[in-house]
């Protein structure tokens, strides 16, 4: 059943749509990223996603359901253990690891820190779970004096290294992250090591720069990306998509060094090109700038900005093409703490050869997205959960 020539996935990073059935196990009861943003800000204005059926998935203040959606709509729950970016994206691409990544509530072991210090030639500060902005205020001045790395983690399986760009070069920071990833692979498994360069003159005015870089472990098995690439089709990664998959299965990487808008515009440019295969975009600002920083107003404005560009995205879709809007986890900016939340993700599907108004219901796995794309693009899939037959005209 090969029915399309290209699929585009846009991950609105962290846009959860309500607590998952197992949210209690993660301490996330009551989380609802999209719904709670709307309530906290007096309502959202998302007319274009509303037309597709966004308000038909859950109740959203300012985005009521419509009787004749232009797209197909539903939500999906995560099968894998965890609520992190890597696990979420892997599952979207058809990989469901048997075990989740460990997290480090008390920081990394003395052995790991000592090895990082020995192999990079710099001491380490912090080594605790921390907010990415608060850690700069609390340790930035000390780093400027000592030249030590600021290493921290979160409720996610990541090791993050912050360094002031004017005192430690970004190239040295990147090198240290690669070293740390190899150390963690052997002694403290993580999904990613993240380079966090920043600037500023002192507490209160430190700010992270756009030269963040993620170093990920290799996916444990072949994903949808690999299978599309092996079919001699293109896989274009936009934003941090390539980083998340450690470059595996990607044929063309278009990084974004600025913000969501840069990723949106790069997606539009990619759609305008005459390619066949997959475009896979991650828009990280929703998560990084607004979810983790617990900024519902900023999140609202970012969502409304994306919605304004959606007609241009849709206008660039070719006849044999589908667009899927989704997320990878939640990060409710109205919730306690600063971490991700275990939630359902939205699934909105649109295409010129796709039926309108189909309720996809609750999907049993994020991997239903991969199963559907493989069915439509490659003509076959070994993954369960495809909704291809439900949506085709």
DRENDO-1510 file (C-alpha; in Angstrom, 1 decimal, always signed):
<recs>
REC; n; res; u; v; w
REC; 1; UNK; +0.0; +0.0; +0.0 .
REC; 2; UNK; +2.3; +2.7; -1.2 .
REC; 3; UNK; +0.2; +5.9; -1.3 .
REC; 4; UNK; +2.5; +8.8; -0.6 .
REC; 5; UNK; +5.9; +10.1; -1.8 .
REC; 6; UNK; +6.8; +12.1; +1.2 .
REC; 7; UNK; +5.9; +12.5; +4.9 .
REC; 8; UNK; +6.6; +15.4; +7.2 .
REC; 9; UNK; +6.6; +15.1; +10.9 .
REC; 10; UNK; +6.8; +18.2; +13.0 .
REC; 11; UNK; +7.4; +17.6; +16.7 .
REC; 12; UNK; +6.1; +20.4; +18.9 .
REC; 13; UNK; +8.6; +19.5; +21.6 .
REC; 14; UNK; +6.8; +18.8; +24.9 .
REC; 15; UNK; +3.3; +19.6; +23.8 .
REC; 16; UNK; +1.5; +17.0; +25.9 .
REC; 17; UNK; -2.3; +16.7; +25.9 .
REC; 18; UNK; -3.0; +15.4; +29.4 .
REC; 19; UNK; -1.7; +12.9; +31.9 .
REC; 20; UNK; -1.0; +9.4; +30.7 .
REC; 21; UNK; -2.6; +6.5; +32.4 .
REC; 22; UNK; +0.6; +5.7; +34.3 .
REC; 23; UNK; +1.3; +9.4; +35.2 .
REC; 24; UNK; +1.1; +8.6; +38.9 .
REC; 25; UNK; +4.2; +6.4; +38.6 .
REC; 26; UNK; +6.1; +9.5; +37.5 .
REC; 27; UNK; +4.6; +11.9; +40.0 .
REC; 28; UNK; +2.8; +13.7; +37.1 .
REC; 29; UNK; -0.9; +13.4; +38.1 .
REC; 30; UNK; -2.9; +16.4; +36.8 .
REC; 31; UNK; -0.3; +17.4; +34.2 .
REC; 32; UNK; -1.8; +18.7; +30.9 .
REC; 33; UNK; +0.7; +20.9; +29.0 .
REC; 34; UNK; -1.7; +22.2; +26.3 .
REC; 35; UNK; -4.8; +22.4; +28.4 .
REC; 36; UNK; -3.2; +24.1; +31.4 .
REC; 37; UNK; -1.3; +26.6; +29.3 .
REC; 38; UNK; -4.7; +27.7; +27.9 .
REC; 39; UNK; -6.2; +28.0; +31.4 .
REC; 40; UNK; -3.2; +29.9; +32.8 .
REC; 41; UNK; -3.2; +32.4; +30.0 .
REC; 42; UNK; -6.9; +33.1; +29.4 .
REC; 43; UNK; -7.1; +31.0; +26.3 .
REC; 44; UNK; -5.2; +30.2; +23.1 .
REC; 45; UNK; -5.7; +31.5; +19.6 .
REC; 46; UNK; -4.8; +28.6; +17.3 .
REC; 47; UNK; -7.3; +28.9; +14.4 .
REC; 48; UNK; -5.3; +26.8; +11.9 .
REC; 49; UNK; -4.6; +23.9; +14.2 .
REC; 50; UNK; -8.2; +24.2; +15.4 .
REC; 51; UNK; -9.4; +23.7; +11.8 .
REC; 52; UNK; -7.3; +20.5; +11.7 .
REC; 53; UNK; -9.0; +19.1; +14.8 .
REC; 54; UNK; -6.7; +20.1; +17.7 .
REC; 55; UNK; -9.7; +21.1; +19.9 .
REC; 56; UNK; -11.3; +17.8; +19.1 .
REC; 57; UNK; -8.5; +15.9; +21.0 .
REC; 58; UNK; -9.0; +17.6; +24.4 .
REC; 59; UNK; -10.8; +20.6; +25.8 .
REC; 60; UNK; -8.7; +23.7; +25.2 .
REC; 61; UNK; -9.8; +27.1; +26.3 .
REC; 62; UNK; -10.0; +29.3; +23.2 .
REC; 63; UNK; -9.7; +26.3; +20.8 .
REC; 64; UNK; -13.1; +24.7; +20.7 .
REC; 65; UNK; -13.8; +21.5; +18.8 .
REC; 66; UNK; -15.1; +21.8; +15.2 .
REC; 67; UNK; -17.7; +19.8; +13.5 .
REC; 68; UNK; -15.8; +19.3; +10.2 .
REC; 69; UNK; -12.0; +19.1; +10.9 .
REC; 70; UNK; -9.8; +19.3; +7.9 .
REC; 71; UNK; -7.4; +16.7; +9.3 .
REC; 72; UNK; -7.5; +13.5; +11.3 .
REC; 73; UNK; -7.0; +13.8; +15.0 .
REC; 74; UNK; -6.2; +11.7; +18.1 .
REC; 75; UNK; -3.7; +11.2; +20.8 .
REC; 76; UNK; -1.1; +8.5; +21.6 .
REC; 77; UNK; +0.3; +7.1; +24.8 .
REC; 78; UNK; +3.9; +6.1; +25.3 .
REC; 79; UNK; +4.8; +2.4; +25.7 .
REC; 80; UNK; +8.4; +2.9; +26.6 .
REC; 81; UNK; +9.5; +3.7; +30.1 .
REC; 82; UNK; +10.4; +7.3; +30.6 .
REC; 83; UNK; +9.4; +10.8; +29.6 .
REC; 84; UNK; +12.5; +12.1; +27.9 .
REC; 85; UNK; +13.2; +13.5; +24.5 .
REC; 86; UNK; +15.3; +10.5; +23.2 .
REC; 87; UNK; +12.8; +7.8; +24.3 .
REC; 88; UNK; +9.9; +9.8; +22.8 .
REC; 89; UNK; +11.5; +10.4; +19.4 .
REC; 90; UNK; +12.7; +6.8; +19.2 .
REC; 91; UNK; +9.2; +5.5; +19.8 .
REC; 92; UNK; +7.8; +7.9; +17.2 .
REC; 93; UNK; +10.3; +6.3; +14.8 .
REC; 94; UNK; +9.3; +2.8; +15.8 .
REC; 95; UNK; +11.8; +1.9; +18.5 .
REC; 96; UNK; +10.5; +0.9; +22.0 .
REC; 97; UNK; +13.4; +0.0; +24.3 .
REC; 98; UNK; +12.7; -2.8; +26.8 .
REC; 99; UNK; +14.4; -0.8; +29.6 .
REC; 100; UNK; +14.3; +2.9; +30.4 .
REC; 101; UNK; +17.4; +5.0; +30.9 .
REC; 102; UNK; +18.4; +5.5; +34.6 .
REC; 103; UNK; +18.2; +9.0; +36.1 .
REC; 104; UNK; +20.5; +10.6; +38.7 .
REC; 105; UNK; +18.6; +12.2; +41.5 .
REC; 106; UNK; +21.9; +12.6; +43.5 .
REC; 107; UNK; +24.1; +13.5; +40.6 .
REC; 108; UNK; +26.7; +11.3; +39.0 .
REC; 109; UNK; +29.1; +8.9; +40.8 .
REC; 110; UNK; +32.4; +10.1; +42.1 .
REC; 111; UNK; +34.1; +7.8; +39.6 .
REC; 112; UNK; +32.4; +9.4; +36.7 .
REC; 113; UNK; +33.2; +12.9; +37.8 .
REC; 114; UNK; +36.8; +12.0; +38.5 .
REC; 115; UNK; +37.2; +10.4; +35.0 .
REC; 116; UNK; +35.7; +13.5; +33.4 .
REC; 117; UNK; +38.1; +15.7; +35.4 .
REC; 118; UNK; +41.1; +13.6; +34.5 .
REC; 119; UNK; +40.3; +13.3; +30.8 .
REC; 120; UNK; +39.3; +16.9; +30.2 .
REC; 121; UNK; +41.9; +18.6; +32.5 .
REC; 122; UNK; +39.2; +20.7; +34.3 .
REC; 123; UNK; +37.6; +20.3; +37.7 .
REC; 124; UNK; +33.8; +19.9; +38.1 .
REC; 125; UNK; +31.3; +22.1; +39.9 .
REC; 126; UNK; +27.7; +21.3; +41.0 .
REC; 127; UNK; +27.0; +17.7; +39.9 .
REC; 128; UNK; +23.3; +17.9; +41.0 .
REC; 129; UNK; +19.9; +17.9; +39.4 .
REC; 130; UNK; +19.3; +21.6; +38.5 .
REC; 131; UNK; +17.3; +24.1; +36.5 .
REC; 132; UNK; +19.4; +25.1; +33.5 .
REC; 133; UNK; +19.1; +28.8; +34.2 .
REC; 134; UNK; +19.4; +28.6; +38.0 .
REC; 135; UNK; +22.6; +26.6; +37.8 .
REC; 136; UNK; +24.3; +29.5; +35.9 .
REC; 137; UNK; +23.2; +32.0; +38.7 .
REC; 138; UNK; +24.5; +29.7; +41.4 .
REC; 139; UNK; +27.7; +28.5; +39.8 .
REC; 140; UNK; +28.6; +30.9; +36.9 .
REC; 141; UNK; +30.7; +33.3; +39.0 .
REC; 142; UNK; +32.6; +30.4; +40.5 .
REC; 143; UNK; +33.3; +29.0; +37.0 .
REC; 144; UNK; +34.7; +32.3; +35.9 .
REC; 145; UNK; +37.1; +32.2; +38.8 .
REC; 146; UNK; +38.1; +28.5; +38.7 .
REC; 147; UNK; +37.6; +27.5; +35.1 .
REC; 148; UNK; +35.8; +24.3; +36.2 .
REC; 149; UNK; +33.0; +22.7; +34.3 .
REC; 150; UNK; +29.5; +23.1; +35.5 .
REC; 151; UNK; +27.9; +19.7; +35.3 .
REC; 152; UNK; +24.3; +19.0; +36.2 .
REC; 153; UNK; +21.4; +16.7; +35.4 .
REC; 154; UNK; +17.6; +16.7; +35.7 .
REC; 155; UNK; +14.8; +14.2; +36.0 .
REC; 156; UNK; +15.7; +13.2; +32.5 .
REC; 157; UNK; +18.6; +10.8; +31.7 .
REC; 158; UNK; +21.1; +13.5; +30.6 .
REC; 159; UNK; +24.4; +14.9; +31.6 .
REC; 160; UNK; +24.7; +18.6; +30.8 .
REC; 161; UNK; +27.9; +20.6; +30.8 .
REC; 162; UNK; +27.7; +24.4; +30.9 .
REC; 163; UNK; +30.7; +26.6; +30.0 .
REC; 164; UNK; +31.1; +30.4; +29.5 .
REC; 165; UNK; +32.0; +30.9; +25.8 .
REC; 166; UNK; +34.4; +33.8; +26.6 .
REC; 167; UNK; +36.4; +31.7; +29.1 .
REC; 168; UNK; +36.2; +28.2; +27.7 .
REC; 169; UNK; +35.9; +27.8; +23.9 .
REC; 170; UNK; +32.9; +26.1; +22.4 .
REC; 171; UNK; +35.2; +23.6; +20.7 .
REC; 172; UNK; +36.7; +22.6; +24.0 .
REC; 173; UNK; +33.2; +22.2; +25.5 .
REC; 174; UNK; +32.1; +20.0; +22.6 .
REC; 175; UNK; +35.2; +17.9; +23.0 .
REC; 176; UNK; +34.5; +17.5; +26.7 .
REC; 177; UNK; +30.9; +16.4; +26.0 .
REC; 178; UNK; +32.1; +13.7; +23.6 .
REC; 179; UNK; +34.5; +12.5; +26.3 .
REC; 180; UNK; +31.7; +12.5; +28.9 .
REC; 181; UNK; +29.4; +10.5; +26.7 .
REC; 182; UNK; +32.0; +7.7; +26.3 .
REC; 183; UNK; +32.6; +7.7; +30.1 .
REC; 184; UNK; +28.8; +7.5; +30.7 .
REC; 185; UNK; +28.4; +4.7; +28.2 .
REC; 186; UNK; +30.6; +2.6; +30.4 .
REC; 187; UNK; +29.8; +3.7; +33.9 .
REC; 188; UNK; +26.5; +5.7; +34.1 .
REC; 189; UNK; +24.2; +5.3; +31.0 .
REC; 190; UNK; +22.5; +8.5; +29.8 .
REC; 191; UNK; +20.5; +9.2; +26.6 .
REC; 192; UNK; +22.4; +12.4; +25.9 .
REC; 193; UNK; +25.2; +14.6; +26.9 .
REC; 194; UNK; +24.3; +18.2; +26.2 .
REC; 195; UNK; +26.7; +21.1; +25.7 .
REC; 196; UNK; +25.3; +24.3; +27.2 .
REC; 197; UNK; +27.4; +27.4; +26.3 .
REC; 198; UNK; +26.5; +30.7; +27.8 .
REC; 199; UNK; +27.5; +34.3; +28.1 .
REC; 200; UNK; +27.2; +37.1; +30.6 .
REC; 201; UNK; +29.1; +39.0; +33.2 .
REC; 202; UNK; +27.7; +37.8; +36.5 .
REC; 203; UNK; +24.8; +36.4; +38.5 .
REC; 204; UNK; +21.5; +37.7; +37.2 .
REC; 205; UNK; +22.6; +38.3; +33.6 .
REC; 206; UNK; +24.0; +35.0; +32.4 .
REC; 207; UNK; +22.2; +33.6; +29.4 .
REC; 208; UNK; +22.6; +30.4; +27.3 .
REC; 209; UNK; +23.5; +30.9; +23.7 .
REC; 210; UNK; +22.2; +29.2; +20.6 .
REC; 211; UNK; +25.3; +26.9; +20.2 .
REC; 212; UNK; +23.9; +24.1; +22.3 .
REC; 213; UNK; +24.8; +20.7; +20.9 .
REC; 214; UNK; +23.4; +17.3; +21.9 .
REC; 215; UNK; +25.5; +14.1; +21.9 .
REC; 216; UNK; +23.3; +11.0; +21.9 .
REC; 217; UNK; +23.8; +7.3; +22.3 .
REC; 218; UNK; +23.1; +5.2; +19.2 .
REC; 219; UNK; +19.6; +3.9; +18.7 .
REC; 220; UNK; +19.5; +0.3; +19.9 .
REC; 221; UNK; +18.0; -1.0; +16.6 .
REC; 222; UNK; +16.9; +0.2; +13.2 .
REC; 223; UNK; +14.2; +2.8; +13.1 .
REC; 224; UNK; +11.8; +4.1; +10.5 .
REC; 225; UNK; +14.5; +6.5; +9.5 .
REC; 226; UNK; +16.9; +3.6; +8.6 .
REC; 227; UNK; +14.2; +1.8; +6.6 .
REC; 228; UNK; +13.3; +4.9; +4.6 .
REC; 229; UNK; +17.0; +5.6; +3.9 .
REC; 230; UNK; +17.6; +2.0; +2.8 .
REC; 231; UNK; +14.8; +2.4; +0.3 .
REC; 232; UNK; +16.9; +5.1; -1.3 .
REC; 233; UNK; +14.7; +7.9; -0.1 .
REC; 234; UNK; +15.8; +11.0; +1.7 .
REC; 235; UNK; +15.5; +11.6; +5.4 .
REC; 236; UNK; +15.9; +15.3; +6.2 .
REC; 237; UNK; +16.4; +16.1; +9.9 .
REC; 238; UNK; +15.6; +19.7; +11.0 .
REC; 239; UNK; +16.5; +21.1; +14.4 .
REC; 240; UNK; +17.9; +18.6; +16.9 .
REC; 241; UNK; +16.4; +15.6; +15.1 .
REC; 242; UNK; +19.8; +14.4; +13.9 .
REC; 243; UNK; +21.4; +14.8; +17.3 .
REC; 244; UNK; +18.6; +12.7; +18.9 .
REC; 245; UNK; +19.3; +9.8; +16.5 .
REC; 246; UNK; +23.1; +10.4; +16.7 .
REC; 247; UNK; +22.9; +11.0; +12.9 .
REC; 248; UNK; +21.8; +7.4; +12.2 .
REC; 249; UNK; +19.3; +7.2; +9.4 .
REC; 250; UNK; +19.7; +10.9; +8.4 .
REC; 251; UNK; +20.7; +11.8; +4.8 .
REC; 252; UNK; +20.5; +15.6; +5.2 .
REC; 253; UNK; +20.7; +17.6; +8.4 .
REC; 254; UNK; +19.5; +21.2; +8.6 .
REC; 255; UNK; +20.4; +22.4; +12.1 .
REC; 256; UNK; +18.7; +25.4; +13.7 .
REC; 257; UNK; +21.0; +27.8; +15.5 .
REC; 258; UNK; +18.4; +30.4; +16.5 .
REC; 259; UNK; +14.9; +29.5; +17.5 .
REC; 260; UNK; +11.6; +27.8; +16.6 .
REC; 261; UNK; +11.1; +30.3; +13.7 .
REC; 262; UNK; +14.4; +29.2; +12.2 .
REC; 263; UNK; +13.2; +25.6; +12.3 .
REC; 264; UNK; +9.8; +26.5; +10.9 .
REC; 265; UNK; +11.4; +28.4; +7.9 .
REC; 266; UNK; +13.9; +25.6; +7.3 .
REC; 267; UNK; +10.9; +23.2; +7.2 .
REC; 268; UNK; +9.1; +25.3; +4.7 .
REC; 269; UNK; +12.3; +25.5; +2.5 .
REC; 270; UNK; +12.7; +21.7; +2.7 .
REC; 271; UNK; +9.0; +21.2; +1.7 .
REC; 272; UNK; +9.7; +23.4; -1.4 .
REC; 273; UNK; +12.4; +21.1; -2.5 .
REC; 274; UNK; +11.7; +18.3; -4.9 .
REC; 275; UNK; +12.5; +15.4; -2.5 .
REC; 276; UNK; +10.9; +12.0; -1.7 .
REC; 277; UNK; +11.0; +10.4; +1.7 .
REC; 278; UNK; +10.8; +12.0; +5.2 .
REC; 279; UNK; +11.2; +15.5; +6.7 .
REC; 280; UNK; +11.5; +15.2; +10.5 .
REC; 281; UNK; +11.5; +18.5; +12.4 .
REC; 282; UNK; +11.9; +19.2; +16.1 .
REC; 283; UNK; +10.9; +22.6; +17.4 .
REC; 284; UNK; +12.7; +22.6; +20.8 .
REC; 285; UNK; +11.8; +26.1; +22.1 .
REC; 286; UNK; +8.5; +24.9; +23.4 .
REC; 287; UNK; +10.3; +22.6; +25.8 .
REC; 288; UNK; +13.6; +24.4; +26.4 .
REC; 289; UNK; +12.6; +28.0; +26.7 .
REC; 290; UNK; +9.0; +27.7; +28.0 .
REC; 291; UNK; +8.2; +24.3; +29.4 .
REC; 292; UNK; +11.3; +23.8; +31.6 .
REC; 293; UNK; +11.3; +27.5; +32.6 .
REC; 294; UNK; +7.7; +27.3; +33.6 .
REC; 295; UNK; +6.6; +30.1; +31.3 .
REC; 296; UNK; +3.0; +29.5; +30.1 .
REC; 297; UNK; +2.8; +32.9; +28.5 .
REC; 298; UNK; +5.9; +32.4; +26.5 .
REC; 299; UNK; +4.7; +28.9; +25.5 .
REC; 300; UNK; +1.3; +30.4; +24.4 .
REC; 301; UNK; +3.0; +33.0; +22.2 .
REC; 302; UNK; +5.3; +30.4; +20.6 .
REC; 303; UNK; +2.3; +28.1; +19.8 .
REC; 304; UNK; +0.5; +31.0; +18.3 .
REC; 305; UNK; +3.5; +31.9; +16.2 .
REC; 306; UNK; +3.7; +28.3; +14.9 .
REC; 307; UNK; +0.0; +28.4; +14.1 .
REC; 308; UNK; +0.4; +31.5; +12.0 .
REC; 309; UNK; +3.0; +29.7; +9.8 .
REC; 310; UNK; +0.9; +26.5; +9.5 .
REC; 311; UNK; -1.0; +27.7; +6.3 .
REC; 312; UNK; +2.4; +28.3; +4.6 .
REC; 313; UNK; +3.5; +24.8; +5.6 .
REC; 314; UNK; +0.3; +23.2; +4.3 .
REC; 315; UNK; +0.5; +25.3; +1.2 .
REC; 316; UNK; +3.9; +23.7; +0.3 .
REC; 317; UNK; +2.6; +20.1; +0.6 .
REC; 318; UNK; +2.7; +18.2; -2.6 .
REC; 319; UNK; -0.2; +16.0; -3.8 .
REC; 320; UNK; +1.3; +12.8; -2.6 .
REC; 321; UNK; +2.3; +14.0; +0.8 .
REC; 322; UNK; +1.1; +13.9; +4.5 .
REC; 323; UNK; +1.9; +16.2; +7.4 .
REC; 324; UNK; +1.8; +14.9; +11.0 .
REC; 325; UNK; +1.9; +17.3; +14.0 .
REC; 326; UNK; +2.8; +15.7; +17.3 .
REC; 327; UNK; +5.0; +15.8; +20.4 .
REC; 328; UNK; +7.5; +13.6; +22.3 .
REC; 329; UNK; +6.4; +14.1; +25.9 .
REC; 330; UNK; +4.9; +16.8; +28.1 .
REC; 331; UNK; +6.5; +19.7; +30.0 .
REC; 332; UNK; +3.6; +21.4; +31.7 .
REC; 333; UNK; +4.7; +25.0; +32.5 .
REC; 334; UNK; +2.0; +25.3; +35.2 .
REC; 335; UNK; +3.2; +22.1; +37.0 .
REC; 336; UNK; +5.5; +21.6; +40.0 .
REC; 337; UNK; +9.3; +21.4; +39.4 .
REC; 338; UNK; +11.0; +22.1; +36.0 .
REC; 339; UNK; +10.9; +18.6; +34.4 .
REC; 340; UNK; +9.1; +16.8; +31.7 .
REC; 341; UNK; +5.6; +15.3; +32.4 .
REC; 342; UNK; +4.3; +11.9; +31.4 .
REC; 343; UNK; +1.5; +12.7; +29.1 .
REC; 344; UNK; -0.4; +11.7; +25.9 .
REC; 345; UNK; +0.9; +13.4; +22.8 .
REC; 346; UNK; -1.4; +14.9; +20.1 .
REC; 347; UNK; -1.6; +13.3; +16.6 .
REC; 348; UNK; -2.8; +15.6; +13.8 .
REC; 349; UNK; -2.6; +14.4; +10.3 .
REC; 350; UNK; -3.3; +16.3; +7.1 .
REC; 351; UNK; -2.9; +15.6; +3.4 .
REC; 352; UNK; -4.5; +16.2; +0.0 .
REC; 353; UNK; -5.2; +12.4; -0.3 .
REC; 354; UNK; -6.1; +12.0; +3.4 .
REC; 355; UNK; -9.7; +11.9; +4.7 .
REC; 356; UNK; -10.9; +14.8; +6.8 .
REC; 357; UNK; -12.4; +14.5; +10.2 .
REC; 358; UNK; -11.3; +10.9; +11.1 .
REC; 359; UNK; -11.1; +10.4; +14.9 .
REC; 360; UNK; -8.0; +8.3; +15.4 .
REC; 361; UNK; -8.9; +7.8; +19.1 .
REC; 362; UNK; -6.2; +6.8; +21.6 .
REC; 363; UNK; -3.3; +5.1; +20.0 .
REC; 364; UNK; -1.5; +2.5; +22.0 .
REC; 365; UNK; +2.0; +3.7; +21.1 .
REC; 366; UNK; +3.8; +6.7; +19.6 .
REC; 367; UNK; +5.1; +4.0; +17.2 .
REC; 368; UNK; +1.7; +4.0; +15.4 .
REC; 369; UNK; +3.1; +7.1; +13.6 .
REC; 370; UNK; +6.0; +5.1; +12.2 .
REC; 371; UNK; +3.8; +2.2; +11.3 .
REC; 372; UNK; +1.5; +4.5; +9.3 .
REC; 373; UNK; +4.3; +6.4; +7.5 .
REC; 374; UNK; +6.1; +3.2; +6.6 .
REC; 375; UNK; +2.8; +1.7; +5.2 .
REC; 376; UNK; +2.1; +4.7; +3.1 .
REC; 377; UNK; +5.6; +5.5; +2.0 .
REC; 378; UNK; +7.3; +2.1; +1.7 .
REC; 379; UNK; +4.2; +0.0; +1.1 .
REC; 380; UNK; +4.8; -2.3; +4.1 .
REC; 381; UNK; +5.7; -2.3; +7.8 .
REC; 382; UNK; +6.5; -4.8; +10.5 .
REC; 383; UNK; +5.2; -2.5; +13.2 .
REC; 384; UNK; +1.7; -2.9; +14.6 .
REC; 385; UNK; -0.7; +0.0; +14.9 .
REC; 386; UNK; -0.8; +1.5; +11.4 .
REC; 387; UNK; -3.8; +3.8; +10.8 .
REC; 388; UNK; -3.0; +4.1; +7.1 .
REC; 389; UNK; -6.2; +2.4; +6.0 .
REC; 390; UNK; -8.3; +4.6; +8.3 .
REC; 391; UNK; -7.1; +7.8; +6.8 .
REC; 392; UNK; -6.7; +7.2; +3.1 .
REC; 393; UNK; -9.3; +8.5; +0.7 .
</recs>
